[in-house]
Amino acid sequence: MDKKTTSIVAYLTWIGLIIAICAGDKDGAIFHINQALVILLFSSLAIIPCIGWVWAVFMVVCWIMGLIAAINQEEKEVPLIGKIRLLK
């Protein structure tokens, strides 16, 4: 897969994230793979009642922003959690 396809697939589901890491252009799309991983991990905080529901809406907005950035081949960080780097 090329850089753009790998970036888009990383945002689709957790299975897409695994596929992007294993079979995609990891070096070219590392920014979007990292963003998708951070969004996926922080989305698990949505299980907290009341506050978690607001957080879940915020995570959906971040996911949409990341997906649009991947489609446009831009490296724009999502708000609040975008500076976190799990992959180098």
Secondary structure, DSSP 8 states (H G I E B T S, - for coil): --HHHHHHHHHH-HHHHHHHHHHS-TTTTHHHHHHHHHHHHHHGGGGSTTHHHHHHHHHHHHHHHHHHHHHTT-----TTTTT--S--
